[in-house]
Amino acid sequence: MKIEYLKCGDYYIPALTVPDEHYSIGKYGMLRREYLRKHRQGLYTVMLLNGTLLKHLAEIDKTCHEMLDRLVPKMAEREGVNEALKAVDQMEWVRRMNLIKSRVEELIYHDYIYDGAFDV
């Protein structure tokens, strides 16, 4: 990696630029960024300077949303949280769906956000 410098007065300042690519970063990407920034500062800085941070965060966000969309219906089906329950007792259905989503998010946080299996 070659870094170019600009002379400003008596000092040379690195001419750093952000890549032109646009990435959509949502909740999980922002959580991952904050974790890297606070707890893995070296990795965060290297990825920021290499221009790979935004791509990594977008990939994490996409993967987490796919996992959430895949696991919540499977767990709901396995636990009997279906339209029949929703018709009989809506509040119970909402409570159980929220619990399922919370459990799936705990898996996501462990595996992808806070240095689980997707560590760079």
N, C-alpha and C positions, 0 to 999 in steps of 0.2 A: 504494500500500500504506500503510495507516494502522496505526501501532503505538501501542498504549495503554501508559501508564506507571502504575506503582503507587508511592505515596509511602511510603518506609520511613525513618522518622526525618527527616533533612534531605536525603535522596537520592531521586531518582526512578529506578526500575528498570523496564526494559521487561517487559511482561507477555507473554512468549512462551509459546506452547502448541504442542504437537505435534498434527497432525491425527489424528482418530479412525480413519482408514482403516487397515486391516491389509494389509501387503504381505509376501509370502514372498520373502526375500532369501537366496540361496544363495552358493555359492563365488564365482561370477563377479560378483555384486552386491557382495560384501564386498571383492573385489579392486579393483573400480572405486571403491568408497567410499574405500579406503585411498589409492589413486592420487590421487583428487581432494583428499583431506585433506592429503596431503603435497606434492603438486606443482602443484595448481591451487586454492590456498587461497581466492582470491577467488570463484571459481565455486562452490566447495563451500559457502562461507558464504552466498552469495546464494541458492543452492538450499535450504539448510537453513532460512534465514529465510523464504523464500517458501512452504515446505512442499512443494516439488516433489522433494526429494532422494530420499525413499523410493520414490516412484512411478518415478523415473528408474532407481534401482538395481534395482527389481523388473523393469522393462522390459528392462534390460540382461541380467539373469540369465535371463529367459525367452527372449530372442532368442539368447543364447549357447547355451543348452541345445537349442533348436530347431536351430541350426546344427550342433551336435555330433551330434545324432540324425540329421540329414539327410546330413551329409558322410561320417561314418565308414562306413556301409554302402556308399555309392557308391564310396568309395576302396577299400574291401576287395574289392568286386566287380571293379573295374577292375584291381586288382593280383593277382587270382586267390586271394585269401584266402577260402576257402569251407569248407563242411562236409567236403568230400573231404580237404582238407589237414588239417582238425581230426581226422579219423578216422585219418589216416596218421601225423601227427607233431604231437601236441598242443602241445608246447613251442615249436615253430616257429610254429604258429598264434598262440599267445599273444604271442610276441615280435613278430610282424608286426602284430598288432592293436594292441599297445601303441605301436608306432612310428607307426601310422596315427593313433591317438588323440592322440599327442604333436604330430604335425604339424598336425592340426586345431586343437588348443588353441593352438598358436603363431599360427595365423591369427586365432583369436578374440582372443587377447591383443593382437595388433597392431591389428586392426580395431575392436574394441569396448571393450577395457579401458583401454589406454594411448593415448588420444586418436587414434584412427584415424578411420574414416568416420562413426562414431556420435557425434562430438563435439557437445556441446550448444552 
